[in-house]
């Protein structure tokens, strides 16, 4: 079975920042002269099952056939948090848990826990996007800066949504003004035409009288 994969833009600065995240993992076997990877380790070597944290980019580059480290799923992507998201995902401060919550989660889907994690990400995003839609209509960008509920991707959605909403509102207002202007012009022309018709009628009546 093929594992879920996630391939972002190679030159994305956001993705570079995401892959710099240090992820908990454990050594799978004796790793000689690799003790420097763990700043708290005094030995020059790493022993099997020894836990440490490594940048995500290193774990992603491991040889799948003979990896040196096994990833430990961060707590915010575990079953315990899944229940919290299910209860009411809209109130969770994702931005406080991790600035790049969805991006990090999509990367982690490459590992064995991908199926459950992918479902969690989808369900959480589906529930929270409703609130983002409401915010696009009601919340100013100034208030958003202090809002820790939104993570990076959600902020991008908010910015795009609020900009689109403003453009639509401006278009409606402009259309309304144009409609009113058109009505005024039409009414003015109608009154002018009625006045001309009245003058023409009066002129013809005068001519008949003089004859």
Backbone torsions as a table, in degrees:
resi	resn	phi	psi	omega
1	UNK	NA	133.7	178.2
2	UNK	-79.4	136.8	179.5
3	UNK	-79.8	151.3	175.8
4	UNK	-59.7	146.5	-179.0
5	UNK	-129.6	161.5	179.2
6	UNK	-143.0	119.7	-176.8
7	UNK	-124.5	94.1	179.4
8	UNK	-80.4	179.3	175.4
9	UNK	-63.6	126.3	-176.2
10	UNK	-59.5	-33.3	-176.0
11	UNK	-95.0	11.2	-178.9
12	UNK	-72.7	122.1	178.1
13	UNK	-67.0	-34.0	177.8
14	UNK	-61.8	-42.5	-179.3
15	UNK	-67.7	-35.4	176.6
16	UNK	-61.3	-42.5	179.3
17	UNK	-66.2	-38.9	179.3
18	UNK	-63.0	-46.2	-176.0
19	UNK	-72.9	-7.7	173.4
20	UNK	-81.6	-11.3	179.5
21	UNK	-57.5	134.7	178.5
22	UNK	-87.1	124.3	-174.7
23	UNK	-112.2	135.2	177.2
24	UNK	-64.8	141.6	178.8
25	UNK	-155.2	175.2	177.9
26	UNK	-136.4	146.6	178.8
27	UNK	-71.7	139.4	-178.0
28	UNK	-90.8	-19.3	179.5
29	UNK	-159.8	-180.0	179.2
30	UNK	-64.0	128.3	178.8
31	UNK	-121.6	101.0	-175.3
32	UNK	-76.8	140.9	-179.8
33	UNK	60.4	26.0	179.6
34	UNK	-115.2	11.2	-178.2
35	UNK	-63.2	-23.6	-178.9
36	UNK	-64.7	-17.4	179.2
37	UNK	-67.7	-23.8	178.9
38	UNK	-109.6	108.8	-175.5
39	UNK	-63.6	-22.6	180.0
40	UNK	-89.9	-4.6	-177.0
41	UNK	-88.5	129.4	179.2
42	UNK	-91.0	-20.1	-179.9
43	UNK	-80.5	158.3	177.1
44	UNK	-80.9	-8.4	-174.8
45	UNK	-123.2	159.6	173.7
46	UNK	-110.0	135.5	-179.1
47	UNK	-97.2	160.6	178.2
48	UNK	-57.6	139.8	179.8
49	UNK	69.9	4.8	176.2
50	UNK	-69.4	130.0	-176.1
51	UNK	-95.1	144.1	178.2
52	UNK	-159.5	-180.0	177.6
53	UNK	-120.8	135.2	-180.0
54	UNK	-132.3	153.8	176.9
55	UNK	-60.6	144.1	-178.6
56	UNK	-58.4	-36.9	-176.5
57	UNK	-61.2	-32.4	179.4
58	UNK	-70.3	-42.8	-179.8
59	UNK	-64.8	-33.6	179.4
60	UNK	-71.4	-24.4	-176.7
61	UNK	-92.0	2.1	-179.3
62	UNK	-65.7	151.8	173.5
63	UNK	-73.3	117.8	-176.5
64	UNK	-63.4	-25.0	-178.1
65	UNK	-77.0	-30.4	179.7
66	UNK	-145.3	69.4	-179.0
67	UNK	-72.0	153.3	176.9
68	UNK	-93.5	-23.7	-175.9
69	UNK	-133.3	146.6	174.5
70	UNK	-107.9	129.1	-178.2
71	UNK	-71.8	140.7	172.9
72	UNK	-107.1	119.9	-175.8
73	UNK	-60.1	125.4	177.4
74	UNK	-56.4	149.7	-173.5
75	UNK	-56.7	-36.3	-175.9
76	UNK	-68.6	-7.7	177.8
77	UNK	-114.0	14.4	-178.0
78	UNK	-90.4	174.2	-178.5
79	UNK	-61.9	-32.5	-179.5
80	UNK	-61.3	-44.5	178.7
81	UNK	-73.4	-27.6	177.8
82	UNK	-59.3	-38.9	178.0
83	UNK	-66.5	-35.7	177.9
84	UNK	-65.5	-44.5	179.4
85	UNK	-63.3	-37.7	179.8
86	UNK	-65.1	-37.7	-177.5
87	UNK	-62.0	-51.4	176.2
88	UNK	-168.8	89.4	-175.4
89	UNK	-64.7	-26.4	-175.1
90	UNK	-67.2	-21.2	-177.9
91	UNK	-95.9	-4.5	-179.5
92	UNK	-76.2	134.4	178.7
93	UNK	-86.0	79.5	-177.9
94	UNK	-61.9	-38.5	-179.9
95	UNK	-60.9	-29.6	178.6
96	UNK	-79.9	-33.9	178.6
97	UNK	-68.1	-46.7	176.8
98	UNK	-164.5	128.5	-176.9
99	UNK	-60.0	-33.1	-178.6
100	UNK	-115.9	54.2	-173.8
101	UNK	-55.5	-52.9	-175.6
102	UNK	-69.6	-42.1	180.0
103	UNK	-61.7	-44.5	178.8
104	UNK	-63.9	-44.1	179.7
105	UNK	-60.7	-40.1	179.6
106	UNK	-65.6	-35.4	175.1
107	UNK	-65.0	-42.5	-176.7
108	UNK	-69.4	-17.6	178.0
109	UNK	-64.1	-14.0	178.5
110	UNK	-70.0	-18.2	-176.1
111	UNK	-92.7	-178.9	-170.7
112	UNK	-59.3	-25.6	-177.2
113	UNK	-88.0	14.6	-172.7
114	UNK	-57.0	-43.0	-174.8
115	UNK	-62.2	-51.3	179.6
116	UNK	-65.1	-40.2	-177.9
117	UNK	-67.6	-41.5	179.1
118	UNK	-61.1	-40.8	178.4
119	UNK	-64.7	-40.8	179.3
120	UNK	-63.2	-44.6	-179.9
121	UNK	-62.4	-43.2	-179.0
122	UNK	-64.4	-48.4	-178.1
123	UNK	-63.5	-41.0	180.0
124	UNK	-65.0	-46.0	-179.9
125	UNK	-64.2	-41.2	-179.2
126	UNK	-61.7	-39.1	-179.4
127	UNK	-73.1	-39.1	-173.9
128	UNK	-80.2	-24.3	-177.4
129	UNK	-65.2	-24.2	176.9
130	UNK	-63.0	-44.5	179.3
131	UNK	-66.3	-37.0	179.2
132	UNK	-64.0	-38.3	178.5
133	UNK	-61.5	-42.4	178.7
134	UNK	-66.7	-38.5	-179.6
135	UNK	-63.7	-33.5	179.6
136	UNK	-60.3	-27.2	-178.4
137	UNK	-92.6	-20.5	-168.6
138	UNK	-125.3	-23.4	-172.5
139	UNK	-105.2	134.0	178.2
140	UNK	-80.3	158.6	-179.3
141	UNK	-65.3	-27.5	179.1
142	UNK	-64.9	-42.4	179.4
143	UNK	-69.0	-28.0	-177.7
144	UNK	-66.4	-32.1	-175.7
145	UNK	-59.0	-31.1	-178.7
146	UNK	-98.6	5.1	-177.0
147	UNK	-88.0	109.7	-177.3
148	UNK	-87.4	-0.7	179.5
149	UNK	-70.6	-29.8	-175.1
150	UNK	-94.5	135.4	173.2
151	UNK	-95.1	-174.4	-169.6
152	UNK	-59.0	-49.4	-177.9
153	UNK	-64.6	-37.6	178.6
154	UNK	-67.4	-35.8	177.2
155	UNK	-64.9	-38.7	177.8
156	UNK	-64.4	-40.9	177.2
157	UNK	-63.6	-41.4	179.4
158	UNK	-62.4	-46.7	-178.8
159	UNK	-61.1	-43.8	179.1
160	UNK	-66.4	-42.0	-178.9
161	UNK	-67.0	-43.6	-179.1
162	UNK	-67.7	-35.8	178.1
163	UNK	-65.8	-42.8	178.6
164	UNK	-64.6	-40.8	179.1
165	UNK	-62.5	-42.0	179.4
166	UNK	-65.2	-42.3	178.9
167	UNK	-61.5	-40.8	179.8
168	UNK	-66.6	-41.8	178.9
169	UNK	-64.0	-41.9	178.4
170	UNK	-63.2	-39.2	179.7
171	UNK	-64.9	-42.5	178.4
172	UNK	-62.6	-41.6	-179.6
173	UNK	-66.5	-42.8	179.0
174	UNK	-64.2	-41.3	178.8
175	UNK	-63.2	-40.9	179.5
176	UNK	-62.7	-42.0	178.9
177	UNK	-63.9	-43.0	-179.6
178	UNK	-64.1	-39.2	179.0
179	UNK	-63.6	-44.8	178.8
180	UNK	-62.6	-41.6	179.5
181	UNK	-62.7	-42.0	179.6
182	UNK	-63.6	-41.0	178.8
183	UNK	-63.2	-41.6	179.3
184	UNK	-63.3	-44.2	179.8
185	UNK	-63.5	-43.8	-179.9
186	UNK	-61.5	-45.0	179.8
187	UNK	-64.9	-38.8	179.6
188	UNK	-64.4	-44.3	179.3
189	UNK	-64.8	-36.9	179.7
190	UNK	-65.7	-44.6	178.5
191	UNK	-63.8	-38.7	179.3
192	UNK	-65.2	-41.0	179.0
193	UNK	-66.0	-41.0	177.8
194	UNK	-62.8	-39.5	179.7
195	UNK	-65.3	-42.6	179.1
196	UNK	-64.8	-40.6	177.9
197	UNK	-62.9	-38.3	179.1
198	UNK	-66.0	-41.6	179.5
199	UNK	-65.7	-40.8	179.4
200	UNK	-64.1	-40.4	178.4
201	UNK	-64.2	-40.5	179.5
202	UNK	-65.1	-40.2	-179.7
203	UNK	-63.7	-44.1	179.8
204	UNK	-65.5	-37.7	179.4
205	UNK	-65.1	-38.8	179.2
206	UNK	-65.6	-41.0	179.8
207	UNK	-63.0	-42.0	179.9
208	UNK	-65.0	-36.8	-178.7
209	UNK	-66.8	-43.3	-178.7
210	UNK	-65.3	-31.7	179.5
211	UNK	-72.2	NA	NA
